[in-house]
Amino acid sequence: MLAELLMAFALAGEIYALPYQSPAVALVLHTYEVKFRLNGRVSSTQVQANDGGHAKKLVQAQYGPKVTVLSVKKVD
C-alpha cells in the first residue's frame, strides 16, 4: 500500500487534490530547537518536524540561503 495517496474531490465545480496519509503510517511530529546564524547574529527557534533533518530544512526554507544552522536539539 502506498504511504501517500492523492484523494480528489469536487468542490464548487473545481477538482482539488489533497494528500492522504494512512493511519498506519502517520507521521509523528516532534518539537526541535534550532540554533542558527543569520546576518552575524545567533538566534534560535522551535519548529515541529519529523526529525532533525526536517527541522533544519524548515529553518533553511524560512530564512533562505544566508542562514547557517548551528545545532538542532529535540525538545520533547
C-alpha positions as CSV (number, residue, x, y, z in Angstrom):
1,M,0.0,0.0,0.0
2,L,1.3,3.4,-0.8
3,A,2.3,5.7,2.0
4,E,0.6,8.7,0.4
5,L,-2.3,8.6,-1.9
6,L,-3.9,11.5,-3.6
7,M,-7.6,11.9,-2.9
8,A,-9.5,14.1,-5.3
9,F,-12.8,15.6,-4.7
10,A,-15.1,18.2,-6.4
11,L,-15.9,21.4,-4.6
12,A,-17.8,24.2,-6.3
13,G,-17.1,22.6,-9.7
14,E,-13.3,22.5,-9.2
15,I,-11.1,19.5,-8.5
16,Y,-8.7,19.7,-5.6
17,A,-6.1,17.1,-4.7
18,L,-5.3,16.5,-1.0
19,P,-2.5,14.3,0.3
20,Y,-4.0,11.4,2.2
21,Q,-1.9,9.6,4.9
22,S,-2.9,6.2,6.0
23,P,-3.3,6.0,9.8
24,A,-0.8,3.1,9.9
25,V,2.0,5.3,8.5
26,A,1.0,8.6,10.1
27,L,3.9,10.9,10.8
28,V,4.7,11.9,14.3
29,L,5.9,15.5,14.7
30,H,8.3,16.4,17.5
31,T,9.4,19.8,18.7
32,Y,13.0,20.8,17.9
33,E,15.0,23.8,18.9
34,V,17.2,25.0,16.0
35,K,20.0,27.5,16.7
36,F,21.2,29.4,13.6
37,R,23.3,32.3,12.5
38,L,21.8,34.9,10.2
39,N,23.5,38.3,9.4
40,G,26.1,37.7,12.1
41,R,23.6,37.1,14.9
42,V,22.9,33.8,16.6
43,S,19.2,33.1,17.2
44,S,17.1,30.1,18.0
45,T,13.6,29.0,17.2
46,Q,11.3,26.0,17.8
47,V,9.8,24.0,15.0
48,Q,7.5,21.0,14.7
49,A,9.2,18.4,12.4
50,N,9.5,14.7,11.7
51,D,13.2,14.6,12.5
52,G,16.3,16.8,13.0
53,G,17.0,16.9,9.2
54,H,13.4,18.1,8.6
55,A,13.7,20.7,11.3
56,K,16.9,22.1,9.6
57,K,15.3,22.2,6.2
58,L,12.3,24.1,7.6
59,V,14.5,26.8,9.0
60,Q,16.6,27.0,5.8
61,A,13.3,27.3,3.8
62,Q,12.1,30.1,6.1
63,Y,15.3,32.2,6.3
64,G,16.9,31.5,2.9
65,P,20.4,30.7,1.7
66,K,22.2,33.1,4.1
67,V,21.2,31.1,7.2
68,T,23.7,28.8,8.8
69,V,22.2,26.1,11.1
70,L,24.4,25.6,14.1
71,S,22.5,22.9,16.1
72,V,19.3,21.0,16.2
73,K,18.1,19.6,19.5
74,K,14.9,17.6,20.2
75,V,12.8,19.3,22.9
76,D,10.1,16.7,23.5
